[in-house]
Amino acid sequence: MDSLTLKKKWNDFWLAKAHKVLPEASLLADKTAGTSLFNVAGMQQLIPYLMGKKHDLGTRLFNIQRCVRTVDIDEVGDESHLTFF
């Protein structure tokens, strides 16, 4: 399965369950949030809402988020460790 097909299936699955799609956030984390330098997970843009703030689109949200992994930075370069996916 190619990445575009996978992305479409992911979107269709959550939309069918009445979720709202969020736009992808920047790879550079929001400086005002004070959470981290890079966007390391799809949840980072949702931190204020996980802490109780109300989101305009409701509580059923999903996204497809590019992120930078730094946890295993020393392992980068072999067949299974990447920094960007």
MDAnalysis code that builds the backbone (N, CA, C; Angstrom):
import MDAnalysis as mda
import numpy as np

u = mda.Universe.empty(255, n_residues=85, atom_resindex=np.repeat(np.arange(85), 3), trajectory=True)
u.add_TopologyAttr("name", ["N", "CA", "C"] * 85)
u.add_TopologyAttr("resid", np.arange(1, 86))
u.add_TopologyAttr("resname", ["MET", "ASP", "SER", "LEU", "THR", "LEU", "LYS", "LYS", "LYS", "TRP", "ASN", "ASP", "PHE", "TRP", "LEU", "ALA", "LYS", "ALA", "HIS", "LYS", "VAL", "LEU", "PRO", "GLU", "ALA", "SER", "LEU", "LEU", "ALA", "ASP", "LYS", "THR", "ALA", "GLY", "THR", "SER", "LEU", "PHE", "ASN", "VAL", "ALA", "GLY", "MET", "GLN", "GLN", "LEU", "ILE", "PRO", "TYR", "LEU", "MET", "GLY", "LYS", "LYS", "HIS", "ASP", "LEU", "GLY", "THR", "ARG", "LEU", "PHE", "ASN", "ILE", "GLN", "ARG", "CYS", "VAL", "ARG", "THR", "VAL", "ASP", "ILE", "ASP", "GLU", "VAL", "GLY", "ASP", "GLU", "SER", "HIS", "LEU", "THR", "PHE", "PHE"])
u.atoms.positions = np.array([
    [0.858, -1.171, 0.000],
    [0.000, 0.000, 0.000],
    [0.907, 1.238, 0.000],
    [0.608, 2.205, -0.840],
    [1.417, 3.419, -0.865],
    [0.918, 4.414, 0.196],
    [1.710, 5.440, 0.453],
    [1.408, 6.382, 1.538],
    [0.126, 7.183, 1.297],
    [-0.172, 7.510, 0.055],
    [-1.399, 8.269, -0.220],
    [-2.650, 7.438, 0.055],
    [-2.589, 6.151, -0.284],
    [-3.711, 5.257, 0.004],
    [-3.887, 5.097, 1.508],
    [-2.791, 4.926, 2.217],
    [-2.845, 4.796, 3.672],
    [-3.431, 6.055, 4.314],
    [-2.988, 7.209, 3.853],
    [-3.505, 8.478, 4.385],
    [-5.010, 8.598, 4.136],
    [-5.456, 8.227, 2.939],
    [-6.885, 8.297, 2.623],
    [-7.685, 7.343, 3.508],
    [-7.182, 6.127, 3.693],
    [-7.877, 5.158, 4.550],
    [-7.961, 5.663, 5.993],
    [-6.893, 6.257, 6.489],
    [-6.874, 6.820, 7.850],
    [-7.922, 7.928, 7.966],
    [-7.912, 8.850, 7.017],
    [-8.899, 9.941, 7.031],
    [-10.321, 9.404, 6.957],
    [-10.569, 8.509, 6.030],
    [-11.918, 7.956, 5.857],
    [-12.403, 7.240, 7.114],
    [-11.507, 6.501, 7.766],
    [-11.863, 5.774, 8.986],
    [-12.366, 6.733, 10.062],
    [-11.608, 7.788, 10.350],
    [-11.984, 8.709, 11.425],
    [-13.152, 9.604, 11.035],
    [-13.219, 10.016, 9.784],
    [-14.360, 10.831, 9.346],
    [-15.658, 10.043, 9.446],
    [-15.604, 8.748, 9.151],
    [-16.791, 7.895, 9.264],
    [-17.262, 7.764, 10.711],
    [-16.375, 8.034, 11.647],
    [-16.713, 7.971, 13.070],
    [-17.004, 9.365, 13.638],
    [-17.318, 10.307, 12.748],
    [-17.722, 11.675, 13.108],
    [-16.620, 12.483, 13.790],
    [-15.352, 12.183, 13.458],
    [-14.247, 12.986, 13.963],
    [-13.957, 14.120, 12.974],
    [-13.321, 15.160, 13.457],
    [-12.921, 16.295, 12.624],
    [-11.408, 16.244, 12.423],
    [-10.974, 16.505, 11.194],
    [-9.548, 16.485, 10.890],
    [-8.930, 17.846, 11.211],
    [-7.767, 17.814, 11.837],
    [-7.012, 19.024, 12.124],
    [-5.914, 19.179, 11.084],
    [-5.577, 20.401, 10.728],
    [-4.467, 20.587, 9.793],
    [-3.149, 20.198, 10.460],
    [-2.206, 19.809, 9.645],
    [-0.887, 19.456, 10.149],
    [-0.219, 20.690, 10.755],
    [0.437, 20.514, 11.881],
    [1.168, 21.604, 12.528],
    [2.591, 21.664, 11.972],
    [3.277, 22.746, 12.261],
    [4.661, 22.906, 11.844],
    [5.555, 21.884, 12.543],
    [6.663, 21.507, 11.900],
    [7.646, 20.647, 12.562],
    [8.314, 21.361, 13.729],
    [8.390, 22.676, 13.650],
    [8.913, 23.458, 14.772],
    [7.762, 23.722, 15.722],
    [7.930, 23.325, 16.957],
    [6.856, 23.463, 17.936],
    [6.534, 24.935, 18.181],
    [5.316, 25.197, 18.606],
    [4.860, 26.541, 18.935],
    [5.689, 27.080, 20.099],
    [6.412, 28.169, 19.875],
    [7.290, 28.730, 20.910],
    [6.516, 29.170, 22.143],
    [5.286, 29.589, 21.956],
    [4.512, 30.082, 23.098],
    [4.028, 28.948, 23.994],
    [4.004, 27.720, 23.475],
    [3.533, 26.587, 24.273],
    [4.571, 26.142, 25.296],
    [5.855, 26.373, 24.991],
    [6.912, 25.995, 25.916],
    [7.042, 24.501, 26.133],
    [6.712, 23.702, 25.122],
    [6.742, 22.251, 25.309],
    [8.033, 21.617, 24.816],
    [8.461, 21.922, 23.608],
    [9.690, 21.349, 23.062],
    [10.095, 22.137, 21.825],
    [11.284, 21.848, 21.331],
    [11.793, 22.551, 20.159],
    [11.122, 22.067, 18.874],
    [10.948, 20.743, 18.757],
    [10.360, 20.156, 17.556],
    [9.011, 19.526, 17.866],
    [8.237, 19.343, 16.829],
    [6.995, 18.597, 16.960],
    [7.379, 17.120, 16.921],
    [7.333, 16.464, 18.073],
    [7.793, 15.078, 18.169],
    [6.645, 14.071, 18.176],
    [5.407, 14.570, 18.135],
    [4.244, 13.681, 18.125],
    [3.033, 14.446, 17.603],
    [2.069, 13.725, 17.085],
    [0.858, 14.350, 16.565],
    [0.005, 15.016, 17.622],
    [0.285, 14.748, 18.876],
    [-0.529, 15.286, 19.968],
    [-0.085, 16.670, 20.429],
    [1.101, 17.121, 20.044],
    [1.615, 18.364, 20.611],
    [0.719, 19.571, 20.372],
    [0.124, 19.666, 19.213],
    [-0.759, 20.803, 18.965],
    [-2.035, 20.722, 19.804],
    [-2.285, 19.564, 20.393],
    [-3.498, 19.368, 21.192],
    [-3.275, 19.536, 22.690],
    [-2.058, 19.808, 23.115],
    [-1.764, 19.891, 24.549],
    [-2.718, 20.824, 25.291],
    [-2.996, 22.034, 24.805],
    [-3.933, 22.898, 25.550],
    [-5.309, 22.256, 25.736],
    [-5.744, 21.490, 24.767],
    [-7.075, 20.879, 24.819],
    [-7.078, 19.627, 25.695],
    [-5.939, 18.958, 25.773],
    [-5.811, 17.825, 26.691],
    [-5.788, 18.307, 28.140],
    [-5.401, 19.563, 28.318],
    [-5.346, 20.157, 29.658],
    [-6.672, 20.800, 30.062],
    [-7.678, 20.710, 29.192],
    [-9.007, 21.179, 29.562],
    [-9.579, 22.327, 28.749],
    [-8.751, 23.002, 27.950],
    [-9.260, 24.084, 27.108],
    [-10.193, 23.494, 26.045],
    [-11.250, 24.199, 25.713],
    [-12.211, 23.731, 24.702],
    [-11.686, 24.012, 23.292],
    [-11.843, 23.050, 22.388],
    [-11.462, 23.224, 20.983],
    [-12.714, 23.559, 20.186],
    [-12.592, 24.469, 19.239],
    [-13.738, 24.893, 18.426],
    [-14.394, 23.740, 17.660],
    [-13.616, 22.726, 17.299],
    [-14.157, 21.603, 16.528],
    [-14.713, 20.484, 17.408],
    [-14.615, 20.620, 18.706],
    [-15.153, 19.606, 19.613],
    [-14.081, 18.714, 20.207],
    [-14.483, 17.509, 20.581],
    [-13.562, 16.586, 21.255],
    [-13.149, 15.398, 20.390],
    [-13.770, 15.236, 19.246],
    [-13.421, 14.118, 18.358],
    [-12.541, 14.647, 17.228],
    [-11.240, 14.641, 17.465],
    [-10.285, 15.240, 16.547],
    [-9.231, 14.219, 16.136],
    [-8.685, 14.392, 14.931],
    [-7.558, 13.562, 14.501],
    [-6.715, 14.350, 13.516],
    [-5.501, 13.861, 13.300],
    [-4.621, 14.497, 12.330],
    [-3.631, 13.483, 11.770],
    [-2.936, 13.914, 10.765],
    [-1.771, 13.203, 10.256],
    [-0.642, 14.207, 10.385],
    [0.328, 13.886, 11.233],
    [1.336, 14.862, 11.613],
    [2.744, 14.358, 11.327],
    [3.489, 15.131, 10.562],
    [4.914, 14.846, 10.424],
    [5.559, 15.179, 11.758],
    [6.592, 14.435, 12.114],
    [7.270, 14.717, 13.372],
    [8.747, 14.354, 13.264],
    [9.531, 14.873, 14.189],
    [10.960, 14.596, 14.268],
    [11.200, 13.779, 15.525],
    [11.801, 12.608, 15.362],
    [12.126, 11.770, 16.521],
    [13.539, 12.082, 16.980],
    [13.685, 12.305, 18.264],
    [15.016, 12.551, 18.815],
    [15.377, 11.557, 19.910],
    [14.432, 10.742, 20.337],
    [14.663, 9.808, 21.440],
    [15.799, 8.832, 21.126],
    [15.838, 8.356, 19.900],
    [16.857, 7.368, 19.529],
    [17.868, 7.950, 18.537],
    [18.228, 9.203, 18.741],
    [19.105, 9.923, 17.805],
    [20.455, 9.218, 17.627],
    [20.951, 8.557, 18.671],
    [22.234, 7.855, 18.570],
    [22.168, 6.632, 17.661],
    [20.971, 6.160, 17.366],
    [20.794, 4.971, 16.534],
    [20.525, 5.308, 15.067],
    [20.403, 6.591, 14.752],
    [20.066, 7.008, 13.391],
    [21.115, 6.513, 12.404],
    [20.633, 6.007, 11.293],
    [21.524, 5.574, 10.230],
    [21.432, 4.099, 9.916],
    [20.876, 3.310, 10.841],
    [20.708, 1.896, 10.500],
    [19.376, 1.715, 9.772],
    [18.982, 0.486, 9.536],
    [17.793, 0.215, 8.722],
    [16.477, 0.547, 9.410],
    [16.494, 0.749, 10.721],
    [15.213, 0.931, 11.419],
    [15.088, 2.227, 12.212],
    [16.063, 3.098, 12.172],
    [15.986, 4.336, 12.948],
    [16.092, 5.551, 12.032],
    [15.069, 6.362, 12.070],
    [15.001, 7.577, 11.270],
    [14.680, 8.749, 12.189],
    [14.971, 9.965, 11.755],
    [14.613, 11.128, 12.558],
    [13.349, 11.790, 12.054],
    [12.982, 11.536, 10.819],
    [11.822, 12.197, 10.220],
    [10.967, 11.144, 9.551],
    [9.670, 11.159, 9.843],
    [8.752, 10.229, 9.188],
    [7.383, 10.826, 9.131],
])
